[in-house]
Amino acid sequence: MSIKFSYIVLIFSVLFGGIIYILHLRGLVAAANEIYLRFALLGIFIASFLLISWQKARHHHFSLNDIYKNNTLIIIFLTVLLCSLFIHFRVSYYAIGFFTCASFLHFIYTKKFYALPKFFYFIFIYALLMFFGTIGTPKGFYFPDKTLSLYVLPLAFCCFCLPKKTLLKIGEIFFKTGIIFLVICILYWWFNFLYLNANFIEWIIQKQSYFAHPTGWEVQAKFILSGLINNNIPLQDVNWYSAFFFVDSWAYMYHPTPVSIVLLGGLITGFYLYFQKNEFYTVSKFDLILYAVLCLFVTLLIQSRIGTVGFFLIAGISVLYYLKLKLKIKYFKIALAVCILFGGLSFFAFNNKISNYINDDIRDVYRKIAVSYIQEHFWWGSGFNQQQSALEWQAEKMKDKLPEIAFPNDNQHITHAHNQFLGNMVQYGIWGLIVLIAMLAAIAYYAVKNRNYPLFTFLCFIIFFMLVEENEYIKILIFITFFTAISRNVKNSPHTLPLSKKGS
């Protein structure tokens, strides 16, 4: 059944791609018709998600009479929460709200609360840092609603106890929905690629922008071209966009970074499901290979450097983990030593190319500005959500020392340092760095102690991600909580502690 799904997806993508090409030959593939394809693909995505979910849930007996007592609501909204990550970020926020409400209703009915993994407390401390970071800001001391998920989402996962088989089914729905998402991104790109008459090699290896004006793309223009807008250039006159807009804008995702996090989270989920095949058969090797190939291709299309490097990082860790499961410890140690040696030699041989791929001039300038600000505000920074103001103020002070690339126009916005560690220090001083490192260390300790492959692998990627990006903590938190739940046996877990005497 699993291989059948993959073959159906491949056949559909080839046929749909062929129809697009035929329409191109008839002159119907144009920017003016993009809106029809956009809504058609969005409808296909939603319909596919519902079909996959129904196929996995059709043998489950739902009862509205005890919907609060059983886990029906939680299963539904947890599935929606994970799959909502593929669409505009506001959909995820609403999904978090519905999921937490369902979890707390379940807790009120059952009166059972399962003890928090200890690293969750460090997440709460991080959220409190943001709360106290509002002291002295222009808005005054207040509770930042952006941090609410850091409190409620970990607590929500402690209000229910789903069987491992159920969690794996939810993970399978998320994984297969990811395959649909990847295929639709490629079809959407194929449509745009044809009418743009672009060069494929240039698209992959260069940061290209393309001239087009599809209907309704003013929102995207406003998102990335604020400098031009501030210079009184009307939105309707903006007709060029970065390459990634022609890949994932059908899902109203306007930046490659959050897309990469979700796609790589799906890749980790796929590897874990495949590793569980001896106990629960969920995805096949063909499914995993298909997702991996499509994921790498889409990551290259959206020109996500962090996504590309993260893909190979996750693949490498996963292969080592698979070898550990299959080989005797002696042979695994030999394989590990060979991988470390090969990786070290590769890094040494291609150090310049790797550094140039990860870094760029503008990010280096932003980091220099951040370091300069930190040196002047070591103990306490600018405060919560004040990083942009602080960096722009510091850049003005350093204007004579900075290269021209830092000021391409008079309204240049330095949004963040593109480094979570530096960004935390800009906002909260040294305390921001201490709390962040403590939280990451606590998660790493929990993952290693409990041999939690998906959580450990995701954490390795996130640490690398934080060296070049920041401010995607909602998506990161969703995966951390889910990977914590999916890979532990709840019945036998020492972290399970019911408040009532009815047992777990």
C-alpha positions as CSV (number, residue, x, y, z in Angstrom):
1,M,0.0,0.0,0.0
2,S,2.9,2.3,0.8
3,I,4.7,1.7,-2.5
4,K,1.3,2.1,-4.3
5,F,1.0,5.6,-2.8
6,S,4.4,6.7,-4.1
7,Y,3.8,5.3,-7.6
8,I,0.4,7.1,-7.8
9,V,2.2,10.4,-6.8
10,L,4.8,9.9,-9.5
11,I,2.3,9.1,-12.2
12,F,0.2,12.1,-11.2
13,S,3.2,14.5,-11.3
14,V,4.4,13.2,-14.7
15,L,0.9,13.5,-16.2
16,F,0.2,17.0,-14.6
17,G,3.7,18.2,-15.7
18,G,2.9,17.0,-19.3
19,I,-0.4,18.8,-19.3
20,I,1.4,22.0,-18.2
21,Y,3.9,21.6,-21.1
22,I,1.1,21.1,-23.6
23,L,-0.5,24.3,-22.4
24,H,2.8,26.0,-22.7
25,L,3.0,24.9,-26.4
26,R,-0.4,26.5,-26.9
27,G,0.7,29.7,-25.3
28,L,-1.5,29.4,-22.2
29,V,1.3,29.2,-19.6
30,A,1.7,32.8,-18.6
31,A,1.9,35.0,-15.6
32,A,-1.7,36.1,-16.0
33,N,-2.9,32.5,-15.7
34,E,-0.7,31.7,-12.6
35,I,-3.5,32.4,-10.2
36,Y,-5.6,29.6,-11.6
37,L,-2.8,27.1,-11.1
38,R,-2.1,28.4,-7.7
39,F,-5.6,27.8,-6.4
40,A,-5.9,24.5,-8.2
41,L,-2.7,23.2,-6.6
42,L,-3.7,24.5,-3.2
43,G,-7.0,22.6,-3.6
44,I,-5.1,19.4,-4.6
45,F,-2.9,19.7,-1.5
46,I,-5.8,20.1,0.9
47,A,-7.7,17.2,-0.8
48,S,-4.7,15.0,-0.7
49,F,-4.1,15.7,3.0
50,L,-7.7,14.8,3.7
51,L,-7.5,11.6,1.6
52,I,-4.3,10.4,3.3
53,S,-5.8,11.2,6.7
54,W,-9.0,9.4,5.9
55,Q,-7.1,6.3,4.6
56,K,-5.2,6.0,7.9
57,A,-8.2,6.7,10.1
58,R,-10.9,4.7,8.4
59,H,-10.3,1.7,10.6
60,H,-10.4,3.8,13.8
61,H,-13.8,3.9,15.5
62,F,-14.8,7.4,16.5
63,S,-17.4,8.0,19.0
64,L,-18.9,11.5,19.7
65,N,-20.3,10.4,23.0
66,D,-16.9,10.1,24.7
67,I,-14.9,12.4,22.4
68,Y,-13.3,14.1,25.4
69,K,-12.4,10.9,27.1
70,N,-10.8,9.2,24.1
71,N,-8.0,10.8,22.1
72,T,-10.1,11.6,19.0
73,L,-9.8,15.4,19.2
74,I,-6.1,15.3,20.0
75,I,-5.3,13.0,17.1
76,I,-7.2,15.2,14.7
77,F,-5.7,18.5,15.8
78,L,-2.2,17.1,16.2
79,T,-2.3,15.8,12.7
80,V,-3.6,19.2,11.4
81,L,-0.9,21.0,13.4
82,L,1.9,19.1,11.8
83,C,0.6,19.3,8.3
84,S,-0.3,23.0,8.7
85,L,3.4,23.7,8.8
86,F,3.4,23.4,5.0
87,I,1.1,26.4,4.6
88,H,1.2,30.1,5.6
89,F,2.5,30.6,9.2
90,R,-0.8,32.0,10.4
91,V,-2.5,28.6,9.8
92,S,0.0,27.0,12.2
93,Y,-0.8,29.6,14.9
94,Y,-4.5,28.7,14.7
95,A,-3.7,25.0,14.6
96,I,-1.6,25.4,17.8
97,G,-4.6,27.1,19.5
98,F,-7.1,24.3,18.5
99,F,-4.6,21.6,19.5
100,T,-3.9,23.1,23.0
101,C,-7.6,23.6,23.6
102,A,-8.3,19.9,22.7
103,S,-5.4,18.8,25.0
104,F,-6.6,20.9,28.0
105,L,-10.2,19.7,27.5
106,H,-8.9,16.1,27.6
107,F,-7.0,16.9,30.8
108,I,-10.0,18.4,32.5
109,Y,-12.0,15.3,31.7
110,T,-9.4,12.7,32.6
111,K,-7.7,14.6,35.3
112,K,-4.3,13.1,34.3
113,F,-1.2,15.1,33.7
114,Y,2.0,13.4,32.6
115,A,5.3,14.7,34.1
116,L,7.3,17.1,31.9
117,P,10.6,16.0,30.5
118,K,13.1,18.1,32.4
119,F,14.4,20.0,29.4
120,F,10.9,21.5,29.0
121,Y,11.7,23.7,32.1
122,F,14.5,25.2,30.2
123,I,12.1,26.2,27.4
124,F,9.9,27.9,30.1
125,I,13.0,29.7,31.4
126,Y,13.8,30.9,27.8
127,A,10.2,32.2,27.5
128,L,10.5,34.0,30.8
129,L,13.7,35.6,29.5
130,M,11.7,37.1,26.7
131,F,9.0,38.2,29.1
132,F,11.5,40.1,31.4
133,G,13.2,41.3,28.2
134,T,10.3,43.6,27.6
135,I,11.5,45.7,30.6
136,G,12.7,49.1,29.4
137,T,11.5,48.7,25.8
138,P,9.4,51.5,24.1
139,K,6.2,49.5,24.6
140,G,7.0,49.0,28.3
141,F,6.8,45.9,30.5
142,Y,4.3,43.5,29.0
143,F,3.6,39.8,28.2
144,P,4.6,39.2,24.6
145,D,1.9,37.1,22.9
146,K,4.5,35.8,20.5
147,T,5.9,33.7,23.3
148,L,2.6,32.1,24.4
149,S,3.3,28.9,22.4
150,L,6.5,28.3,24.4
151,Y,4.3,27.9,27.5
152,V,1.2,26.1,26.2
153,L,2.6,23.7,23.6
154,P,4.9,21.8,26.0
155,L,2.1,21.6,28.6
156,A,-0.4,20.4,25.9
157,F,1.8,17.4,25.1
158,C,1.7,16.4,28.8
159,C,-2.1,16.3,28.9
160,F,-2.5,13.1,26.9
161,C,-1.0,9.7,26.4
162,L,-1.2,8.4,22.8
163,P,0.0,4.9,21.9
164,K,3.2,4.8,19.9
165,K,1.4,3.2,17.0
166,T,-1.0,6.1,16.8
167,L,1.9,8.7,16.9
168,L,3.6,6.8,14.1
169,K,0.5,7.0,12.0
170,I,0.3,10.7,12.6
171,G,3.9,11.0,11.6
172,E,3.2,9.0,8.5
173,I,0.4,11.3,7.5
174,F,2.7,14.3,8.0
175,F,5.5,12.6,6.0
176,K,3.2,11.6,3.0
177,T,1.6,15.1,3.0
178,G,5.2,16.3,2.7
179,I,5.6,14.3,-0.5
180,I,2.5,15.9,-1.9
181,F,3.8,19.3,-0.9
182,L,7.2,18.6,-2.7
183,V,5.5,17.4,-5.9
184,I,3.2,20.4,-6.0
185,C,6.1,22.8,-5.5
186,I,7.9,21.2,-8.4
187,L,4.8,21.4,-10.6
188,Y,4.3,25.1,-9.7
189,W,8.0,25.8,-10.4
190,W,7.6,24.0,-13.8
191,F,4.8,26.2,-14.8
192,N,6.7,29.4,-13.8
193,F,10.0,28.1,-15.3
194,L,8.4,27.7,-18.7
195,Y,6.8,31.1,-19.0
196,L,10.0,32.8,-17.6
197,N,12.1,30.9,-20.1
198,A,14.8,30.7,-17.4
199,N,18.1,28.8,-17.5
200,F,18.0,25.8,-15.2
201,I,21.7,25.9,-14.2
202,E,21.5,29.6,-13.4
203,W,18.4,29.0,-11.3
204,I,20.2,26.4,-9.2
205,I,23.6,27.9,-8.7
206,Q,22.9,31.7,-8.7
207,K,20.8,34.0,-6.7
208,Q,18.5,35.0,-9.5
209,S,15.5,37.4,-9.6
210,Y,12.9,37.2,-12.4
211,F,10.6,39.6,-14.0
212,A,6.9,38.7,-13.7
213,H,3.7,40.1,-12.3
214,P,1.2,37.4,-11.3
215,T,-2.1,38.4,-9.9
216,G,-2.1,39.1,-6.2
217,W,1.7,39.1,-5.8
218,E,1.7,42.6,-4.3
219,V,1.7,40.8,-0.9
220,Q,5.0,39.2,-1.8
221,A,6.4,42.4,-3.0
222,K,5.5,44.1,0.3
223,F,7.2,41.3,2.1
224,I,10.6,41.6,0.6
225,L,10.8,45.0,-1.1
226,S,10.0,47.3,1.8
227,G,13.0,49.5,0.9
228,L,11.6,50.2,-2.5
229,I,8.2,50.8,-1.1
230,N,9.6,53.3,1.4
231,N,11.1,55.1,-1.6
232,N,7.5,55.6,-2.8
233,I,7.6,53.1,-5.6
234,P,4.0,51.8,-6.0
235,L,3.5,48.0,-5.4
236,Q,1.9,47.6,-8.8
237,D,5.2,48.8,-10.4
238,V,7.2,46.1,-8.7
239,N,7.6,43.2,-11.1
240,W,10.6,41.2,-10.1
241,Y,10.9,38.5,-7.5
242,S,13.5,36.1,-6.1
243,A,13.6,32.6,-7.5
244,F,12.0,31.0,-4.4
245,F,8.8,32.8,-4.9
246,F,8.2,30.8,-8.1
247,V,8.5,27.5,-6.1
248,D,6.4,27.8,-2.9
249,S,4.2,30.9,-3.2
250,W,1.2,28.7,-4.0
251,A,1.3,27.8,-0.3
252,Y,1.8,31.5,0.6
253,M,5.3,30.7,2.0
254,Y,7.5,33.7,1.2
255,H,10.9,32.6,2.4
256,P,13.1,29.5,2.0
257,T,14.2,29.3,5.6
258,P,10.9,28.2,7.2
259,V,10.2,25.9,4.3
260,S,13.6,24.2,4.8
261,I,12.9,23.6,8.5
262,V,9.6,21.9,7.7
263,L,11.0,19.8,4.8
264,L,14.0,18.6,6.9
265,G,11.7,17.9,9.8
266,G,9.7,15.7,7.4
267,L,12.9,14.0,6.3
268,I,13.8,13.1,9.9
269,T,10.3,11.8,10.4
270,G,10.6,9.6,7.3
271,F,14.0,8.1,8.5
272,Y,12.5,7.4,11.9
273,L,9.4,5.7,10.5
274,Y,11.6,3.6,8.2
275,F,13.8,2.6,11.2
276,Q,10.6,1.4,13.0
277,K,9.5,-0.9,10.2
278,N,10.3,-4.1,12.2
279,E,7.8,-3.0,14.8
280,F,5.3,-0.9,12.8
281,Y,5.4,-0.9,9.0
282,T,4.6,2.7,7.9
283,V,6.8,3.8,5.1
284,S,8.9,1.9,2.6
285,K,12.4,2.4,1.3
286,F,10.9,3.7,-1.9
287,D,8.9,6.3,0.0
288,L,12.0,7.5,1.9
289,I,14.1,7.7,-1.3
290,L,11.4,9.5,-3.1
291,Y,11.0,12.1,-0.3
292,A,14.8,12.5,-0.1
293,V,15.2,13.1,-3.8
294,L,12.3,15.5,-4.0
295,C,13.4,17.3,-0.8
296,L,16.9,17.9,-2.1
297,F,15.6,19.1,-5.5
298,V,13.1,21.6,-4.0
299,T,15.7,22.8,-1.6
300,L,18.0,23.6,-4.5
301,L,15.1,25.3,-6.4
302,I,14.3,27.6,-3.5
303,Q,18.1,28.3,-3.2
304,S,18.2,27.5,0.5
305,R,21.8,27.1,1.5
306,I,20.9,26.2,5.1
307,G,18.5,23.7,3.7
308,T,21.0,22.1,1.4
309,V,23.7,21.8,4.1
310,G,21.1,20.6,6.6
311,F,19.9,17.9,4.2
312,F,23.4,16.3,4.0
313,L,23.9,16.7,7.7
314,I,20.6,14.9,8.5
315,A,21.3,12.2,5.8
316,G,24.8,11.6,7.3
317,I,23.6,11.3,10.9
318,S,20.7,9.0,9.7
319,V,23.0,6.7,7.8
320,L,25.3,6.4,10.8
321,Y,22.3,5.6,13.0
322,Y,21.1,3.0,10.5
323,L,24.5,1.4,10.5
324,K,24.4,1.3,14.3
325,L,21.1,-0.6,14.2
326,K,22.4,-3.1,11.6
327,L,26.1,-3.6,12.3
328,K,27.9,-5.1,15.2
329,I,29.5,-2.5,17.5
330,K,33.0,-3.3,16.2
331,Y,32.0,-2.7,12.6
332,F,30.0,0.3,13.5
333,K,33.0,1.9,15.2
334,I,35.0,1.3,12.1
335,A,32.3,2.9,9.9
336,L,32.1,5.8,12.3
337,A,35.8,6.4,12.2
338,V,35.8,6.3,8.4
339,C,33.0,8.8,8.2
340,I,34.7,11.2,10.6
341,L,38.0,10.9,8.7
342,F,36.3,11.4,5.4
343,G,34.3,14.3,6.7
344,G,37.3,16.0,8.2
345,L,39.4,15.6,5.1
346,S,36.6,17.0,3.0
347,F,36.1,20.0,5.2
348,F,39.9,20.6,5.2
349,A,40.1,20.3,1.4
350,F,37.0,22.4,0.6
351,N,37.1,24.8,3.6
352,N,37.0,27.9,1.4
353,K,34.1,26.7,-0.7
354,I,32.1,25.6,2.3
355,S,32.7,29.0,4.1
356,N,31.7,30.9,0.9
357,Y,28.6,28.8,0.5
358,I,27.4,29.3,4.1
359,N,28.4,33.0,4.5
360,D,27.9,36.0,2.4
361,D,29.2,39.6,2.6
362,I,26.0,41.2,4.0
363,R,25.6,38.6,6.8
364,D,29.2,39.1,7.8
365,V,28.6,42.9,8.0
366,Y,25.5,42.3,10.2
367,R,27.4,40.1,12.5
368,K,30.1,42.7,12.9
369,I,27.5,45.3,13.8
370,A,26.0,42.9,16.3
371,V,29.4,42.1,17.9
372,S,30.1,45.8,18.2
373,Y,26.7,46.4,19.9
374,I,27.3,43.5,22.3
375,Q,30.6,44.9,23.4
376,E,28.9,48.1,24.5
377,H,25.9,46.3,26.0
378,F,27.3,43.2,27.5
379,W,25.1,42.7,30.6
380,W,21.8,43.7,29.2
381,G,20.8,44.3,25.6
382,S,18.1,46.2,23.7
383,G,15.2,44.1,25.0
384,F,12.6,41.8,23.5
385,N,11.9,42.4,19.8
386,Q,14.2,45.5,19.7
387,Q,17.1,43.8,17.7
388,Q,16.4,45.7,14.5
389,S,16.4,49.1,16.2
390,A,19.5,48.3,18.1
391,L,21.4,47.1,15.0
392,E,20.3,50.0,12.9
393,W,21.4,52.4,15.6
394,Q,24.7,50.7,15.9
395,A,25.2,50.7,12.1
396,E,24.6,54.4,12.0
397,K,27.4,54.8,14.6
398,M,29.7,52.7,12.6
399,K,28.8,54.1,9.2
400,D,32.3,55.3,8.4
401,K,33.8,51.9,9.2
402,L,31.3,49.8,7.3
403,P,31.4,48.8,3.6
404,E,28.9,50.3,1.2
405,I,27.1,46.9,1.0
406,A,25.6,47.5,4.4
407,F,23.8,50.6,3.1
408,P,22.4,49.7,-0.4
409,N,19.8,52.5,0.0
410,D,18.8,55.1,2.5
411,N,16.0,52.9,3.9
412,Q,18.0,49.7,4.4
413,H,16.6,47.6,7.2
414,I,18.9,45.4,9.3
415,T,16.3,43.0,10.7
416,H,18.5,40.7,12.7
417,A,22.0,39.4,13.0
418,H,21.4,36.2,11.2
419,N,22.9,34.3,14.2
420,Q,20.7,33.2,17.1
421,F,23.5,33.4,19.6
422,L,24.5,36.9,18.6
423,G,20.9,37.9,18.3
424,N,20.1,36.7,21.8
425,M,23.0,38.8,23.2
426,V,21.9,41.9,21.3
427,Q,18.5,41.6,22.9
428,Y,19.2,40.2,26.3
429,G,23.0,40.6,26.9
430,I,25.1,37.7,28.2
431,W,22.0,36.2,29.9
432,G,20.4,35.5,26.5
433,L,23.4,33.5,25.5
434,I,23.6,31.6,28.8
435,V,19.9,30.6,28.7
436,L,20.0,29.6,25.1
437,I,23.1,27.4,25.6
438,A,21.6,25.9,28.7
439,M,18.3,25.0,26.9
440,L,20.2,23.4,24.0
441,A,22.4,21.5,26.4
442,A,19.4,20.2,28.3
443,I,17.7,19.0,25.1
444,A,20.9,17.3,23.9
445,Y,21.3,15.6,27.3
446,Y,17.7,14.3,27.1
447,A,18.1,13.1,23.5
448,V,21.3,11.2,24.1
449,K,20.2,9.7,27.4
450,N,17.0,8.4,25.9
451,R,18.6,7.5,22.6
452,N,16.0,9.7,20.9
453,Y,17.2,9.7,17.3
454,P,14.7,12.2,15.8
455,L,15.2,14.8,18.6
456,F,19.0,14.4,18.5
457,T,19.2,14.7,14.7
458,F,16.8,17.7,14.6
459,L,18.9,19.4,17.4
460,C,22.1,19.0,15.4
461,F,20.4,20.7,12.5
462,I,19.0,23.5,14.7
463,I,22.4,24.3,16.2
464,F,23.8,24.6,12.8
465,F,20.7,26.6,11.7
466,M,21.2,29.0,14.7
467,L,24.7,29.9,13.4
468,V,23.3,31.4,10.2
469,E,19.7,32.2,11.0
470,E,17.2,32.9,13.8
471,N,13.7,33.6,15.0
472,E,11.9,30.4,13.8
473,Y,11.3,29.1,17.3
474,I,7.6,28.2,16.8
475,K,8.3,25.7,14.0
476,I,11.3,24.4,16.0
477,L,9.2,24.0,19.1
478,I,6.5,22.0,17.3
479,F,9.1,19.5,16.0
480,I,10.9,19.3,19.4
481,T,7.7,18.4,21.3
482,F,6.5,16.0,18.6
483,F,9.8,14.2,18.3
484,T,9.9,13.9,22.1
485,A,6.5,12.3,22.1
486,I,6.9,10.0,19.1
487,S,10.1,8.2,20.0
488,R,9.4,7.2,23.6
489,N,7.3,4.4,25.0
490,V,4.7,6.3,27.1
491,K,3.5,3.3,29.1
492,N,7.0,2.4,30.3
493,S,8.5,5.9,30.4
494,P,9.8,7.1,33.8
495,H,8.5,10.6,32.8
496,T,4.8,9.4,33.0
497,L,3.1,10.6,36.2
498,P,-0.7,10.7,36.4
499,L,-2.2,13.1,38.9
500,S,-5.1,10.7,39.6
501,K,-5.0,7.2,41.1
502,K,-6.6,5.7,38.1
503,G,-3.3,4.8,36.5
504,S,-1.9,5.9,33.2
